[in-house]
Amino acid sequence: MAGKAAGFEFTVARSGEVAIRHNGLPAATLRGAAAQKFLADVEAADPQELMARVTGNYRRGNERTARNHPRNARRRR
C-alpha cells in the first residue's frame, strides 16, 4: 500500500516505558498511562500506523490544499 508507515520499532523497558524508534533514531518515549494505552492499542491495530500517529510522523491531508494555494502557484511550473 502506498503511503503506508514503515521503519518504526518499539521496545518496552522494565519500568513500563515505551521507546519508539524510526529508522533507528529515537522518535518518542511514552511513560505511564500513555505507554499502557499504546501497549493495549498495539495488539488491536497496525503497529506501524499506530507508531506513526503517536510520533506525529504521518500525512495530515493538507498537501493538496498547500499545492493549490496562490503562494505556491509559481512553483508548479
Backbone bond lengths (Angstrom), bond angles and torsions (degrees), N, CA, C in turn:
res aa  C-N    CA-C-N  psi(-1)  N-CA   C-N-CA  omega(-1)  CA-C   N-CA-C  phi
1 M - - - 1.446 - - 1.521 108.53 -
2 A 1.313 117.94 128.39 1.456 122.45 179.91 1.517 110.24 -70.31
3 G 1.319 116.28 140.05 1.448 120.96 178.12 1.514 114.54 82.13
4 K 1.301 117.19 4.38 1.458 120.44 -179.23 1.531 109.76 -74.16
5 A 1.311 116.65 138.32 1.457 121.12 179.74 1.518 110.12 -64.97
6 A 1.317 116.40 143.93 1.462 120.89 178.55 1.516 109.16 -153.23
7 G 1.311 115.94 163.14 1.450 120.48 175.90 1.510 114.78 89.56
8 F 1.326 117.79 6.14 1.463 120.67 179.74 1.528 110.07 -94.76
9 E 1.315 114.89 147.34 1.466 121.70 172.44 1.523 107.08 -148.90
10 F 1.322 115.65 156.14 1.457 118.53 178.52 1.514 110.39 -138.27
11 T 1.329 114.78 153.89 1.460 121.56 175.50 1.525 107.93 -130.93
12 V 1.316 114.80 149.54 1.455 120.75 179.59 1.524 108.30 -113.57
13 A 1.319 116.83 124.39 1.467 122.45 178.66 1.529 109.27 -83.65
14 R 1.310 115.76 164.83 1.475 120.47 177.93 1.521 112.32 -58.06
15 S 1.320 115.55 -32.28 1.468 120.32 -178.77 1.524 112.43 -73.09
16 G 1.350 117.75 -8.10 1.446 121.93 -178.22 1.518 112.80 95.65
17 E 1.312 116.74 -2.25 1.460 122.48 178.64 1.527 109.94 -71.08
18 V 1.324 117.09 137.43 1.459 122.12 179.87 1.531 108.27 -110.49
19 A 1.324 116.48 122.10 1.465 121.94 177.68 1.522 108.16 -104.80
20 I 1.322 116.82 123.40 1.464 122.18 179.65 1.519 107.96 -107.41
21 R 1.341 115.12 131.70 1.456 121.56 178.86 1.524 108.83 -120.88
22 H 1.337 115.42 145.95 1.459 121.24 177.41 1.520 107.25 -124.54
23 N 1.327 115.55 118.46 1.469 122.08 -176.43 1.522 111.51 52.62
24 G 1.326 115.87 38.82 1.456 121.60 176.03 1.516 115.56 85.36
25 L 1.313 118.32 -5.11 1.462 121.82 -179.28 1.525 110.32 -107.00
26 P 1.336 117.41 143.07 1.468 119.80 178.73 1.520 111.28 -59.12
27 A 1.331 116.79 131.40 1.461 121.49 -179.77 1.525 111.43 -115.66
28 A 1.336 117.87 -36.95 1.462 120.88 -178.69 1.519 109.56 -164.16
29 T 1.316 114.79 155.06 1.461 121.55 173.58 1.521 107.46 -129.43
30 L 1.323 116.49 125.65 1.460 121.93 179.98 1.514 109.33 -108.16
31 R 1.318 115.72 136.81 1.459 121.07 179.77 1.528 109.37 -131.09
32 G 1.307 115.84 158.36 1.461 121.73 173.54 1.512 114.28 61.89
33 A 1.341 114.70 -132.63 1.463 121.09 -175.84 1.531 111.88 -63.79
34 A 1.334 117.08 -35.72 1.466 120.42 179.64 1.526 110.54 -63.61
35 A 1.329 116.63 -39.90 1.467 120.64 178.72 1.524 110.73 -67.39
36 Q 1.316 117.53 -41.79 1.461 121.14 179.38 1.525 111.22 -64.48
37 K 1.334 116.81 -41.48 1.463 120.66 178.79 1.529 110.10 -65.71
38 F 1.329 117.19 -41.32 1.460 121.01 178.38 1.525 110.65 -60.41
39 L 1.317 117.66 -46.23 1.462 121.34 -178.85 1.532 111.47 -64.14
40 A 1.320 117.11 -35.46 1.465 120.33 177.03 1.534 110.45 -70.10
41 D 1.329 116.58 -41.26 1.462 120.96 -178.27 1.518 112.93 -72.04
42 V 1.321 117.70 -31.18 1.467 120.54 -176.38 1.529 111.30 -67.08
43 E 1.320 117.06 -22.26 1.466 121.10 177.41 1.526 111.35 -72.35
44 A 1.339 116.76 -32.72 1.462 120.88 -173.91 1.525 113.57 -98.16
45 A 1.335 117.77 -21.67 1.469 120.50 -174.15 1.530 110.65 -116.92
46 D 1.327 115.06 174.73 1.461 121.56 175.83 1.533 108.32 -69.28
47 P 1.331 118.68 116.56 1.463 120.74 -176.40 1.532 113.59 -58.64
48 Q 1.330 117.65 -39.17 1.468 120.12 -179.09 1.524 111.03 -63.71
49 E 1.310 116.64 -45.52 1.460 120.39 -179.87 1.520 111.27 -66.54
50 L 1.307 116.73 -40.66 1.455 120.88 179.57 1.525 110.99 -63.43
51 M 1.336 117.30 -43.78 1.469 120.02 178.99 1.521 111.05 -66.16
52 A 1.324 117.69 -35.23 1.463 120.46 176.59 1.523 110.32 -63.03
53 R 1.309 116.82 -42.27 1.462 120.33 179.34 1.527 111.38 -67.35
54 V 1.314 117.42 -42.54 1.462 121.05 -178.78 1.525 110.87 -62.90
55 T 1.325 116.87 -38.69 1.467 120.32 -177.67 1.521 112.54 -86.73
56 G 1.332 117.79 -10.80 1.456 120.22 -179.45 1.516 112.78 83.37
57 N 1.312 117.92 11.56 1.458 122.42 -177.04 1.528 109.39 -98.51
58 Y 1.302 116.37 71.49 1.454 120.95 177.83 1.519 108.42 -153.17
59 R 1.296 117.28 159.58 1.467 121.20 -179.59 1.516 109.69 -70.37
60 R 1.296 114.62 140.46 1.454 120.17 -175.76 1.524 113.33 -100.50
61 G 1.329 117.90 -1.15 1.449 121.06 177.07 1.512 115.08 84.60
62 N 1.328 118.29 5.89 1.457 119.63 -178.17 1.528 112.84 -103.10
63 E 1.316 118.85 9.08 1.458 120.94 -177.19 1.528 111.69 -64.68
64 R 1.321 117.65 -40.86 1.456 120.59 -179.13 1.529 110.22 -66.82
65 T 1.322 117.18 -41.17 1.457 121.04 178.83 1.524 110.26 -60.84
66 A 1.308 117.72 -43.98 1.462 121.43 179.89 1.529 110.75 -66.16
67 R 1.303 118.33 -38.41 1.458 121.66 -179.29 1.524 110.78 -64.00
68 N 1.327 117.76 -35.36 1.457 122.04 -177.37 1.529 113.67 -88.00
69 H 1.304 118.27 -1.94 1.462 121.55 -179.13 1.535 109.75 -69.24
70 P 1.343 118.45 139.79 1.471 121.27 -178.51 1.533 113.69 -55.39
71 R 1.292 117.05 -31.72 1.463 120.50 -179.99 1.530 110.70 -62.09
72 N 1.309 117.45 -30.56 1.458 121.57 -177.44 1.527 113.27 -98.06
73 A 1.337 118.10 2.62 1.459 121.94 -175.96 1.522 111.95 -60.90
74 R 1.312 118.58 -40.16 1.461 120.75 -177.44 1.527 112.01 -69.67
75 R 1.308 118.80 -19.35 1.464 122.87 -179.59 1.532 112.05 -80.88
76 R 1.323 116.87 -16.37 1.468 120.66 -176.34 1.521 113.07 -78.83
77 R 1.290 119.49 -11.95 1.470 122.05 -174.67 1.461 113.14 -64.38
